[in-house]
Amino acid sequence: SFDVTLGATGVNTDELQGDKVVVHDGNGEGVVYEISSNTKADPAGTTTITIVGKLAKDIKGGVTLVSFVKNDYNGVVKAPTTLTGSIVGVTVVDVEAGDYAWVQTAGDAAVLADGTATQNASVGPSGTVSGAVAAGQTPAVGVAKQALVDTEFRTVRLTLE
């Protein structure tokens, strides 16, 4: 474990659990660690970070700068028409807020189509239908394995890994 002095945002106990800490300058730079736990700290306060595994490099002694990266799979929401985060996958069933779910990231999946597209067209999140894909949208999430038909579920080869 090691201590980190925070900036303008505080943290609650274990708020960072499952997230990553990136050492980007100073002692131990160039390494990413998964966070196992953290202590509560106010803005500009100090939190103790416990990592999964052992430190690859010594980061104690001197000034070391780190940043935190949120776990993409924590707090997943159905893709809105204006993206608010990373696309992480496709669920095979409807999922209620707060529930755990399996998310498919690769391979063939049945995905709702917004508009039409030819087989092998690159598809990404729709800008008009939440949770659907459309041809030519970015970021690309896969390739249509069959022609897309508007408002129907069609096979998309997901490429999110």
N, C-alpha and C positions, 0 to 999 in steps of 0.2 A: 504494500500500500504506500501511497504518497499523498502529500497535501497539495492542494491547488487553491490559489487565491483567485476568487471570482471577480468578474467585472461588475456591470450594472444589474445583473440578474442573479437572484439567489436560487437555491435549490432545496427541495424537501428531501427527507430521508429516502434513499433508494429511488429517487426520481430518475436518475441516470442509469439504473440497472438495465443491462442488455444493450445499452448504447455503446459507442466507441469513443475513446479518447485518443487524439492524434497529437503526437509530439512533433511540432513543426519547427522549433528553433531551440538552440541551446543544448544542454546535456541530454543525450539519448534521442536526438532528433531523427526523424525518418521511420518511426515505428508507430503502429496502431495497436491498441489494446482494447479488448472487450471489458466493460465495466461490470463487476460482480455486485458492488454496493457502493453507496456514498453516504456521508453524513449530511445533516441539515446545515445550511449556511445562508446567512443574509447576503444581500448585495454587498460586494467588496469584502465579504467574509472569506473564511477558509473552510473548504470541505476536504475530508479525507476520502480518497478514491481507493477502492480495493479492486484489483483486476483479476480476471480469470487467468490462471497460470502464473508464470514468473516474469519479472522484468527482463527483457532481452538486453537492455542497456541500462546503465546506471543513470538515473535522471535526478538524483539528489545532489545538492551542493551547487550553488550558483543559480542564475536565472534561467528557467526553462519555460518556453511558451507552449501551451497546449490549446486545443480546441475540442469541443464535443460534437459528435455527429449522431443524430437521432437514428434509432433502429427503424428502418423503413416498414417493418411489419408490426409496429406498435401504433395503434390508432388508425388502422386502415379504414378508409371510407369508399363508398361507391364512387367511381370517377365522375365528378361533376363536369358540366360542359366547359367550365373554366377550371383547369387543373389547379389543385392546391397542394399537391405533393407528387411523389413518385408513383408511377404505375407499377404495382408489384405482382399482379397476376389476375386470374379469373377464378371466381368461385363456381362450383357446380350446383350449388343450391343458394336460395336467398338466405342472407345472414342478418340477424337483428343486431342493432348497435350494442356493443359491450360483449358480444359473444365471440368465442374462438371459432376459427374456421380453417379449413384446408384451402390453400390458394395454389392453383396450377400456374406454373411459370414457363413451361415448355411442352412441346408436343401438341397433338391435335385436341382442340377444345371447341365446344359449341358456344358461339358468341353471337349476341344480338347485332344485326346489321342496321346501320343507318345509311340508306341509299343503296345503290348497286355498285358492283365492281366485278371485274373479270377474275377468273381463276389466276392465281399467282400474283395478284396485286398486293402491294404493301399496304397494311392497314394500321391505323392508330386510333386513339380515343376520339369519339365524335365530339364536335363542337356544338351540337344541337340536341343530342339525345344522351342523357346521363346513363353511363354503363354500357353504351354501344360502341362499335367500331365503325370507321368509315375509311374509304380509300384515300390514300395520299396524305393522311394526317400524321403529325409528329407529336410525341416521339412514336416511332414505329413499334408496334407490339407483336407483329407477326405478319404472316402471308396468308391470303385467302386460298384455301385448298380446293374450294369450289366457288363458283360464281356467287357473289353476295346478292341477296334479294331483300329489298327494303322491308324492315320490321319483322324479319324472320331470323331464326337462329341458323347459322351456317358454320361449317368447319373452318377454323383458322389454326394454322400451325404457329403456336406461340414461340417467341424468341426472346424471352425476358431474362434468361440466365446469363 
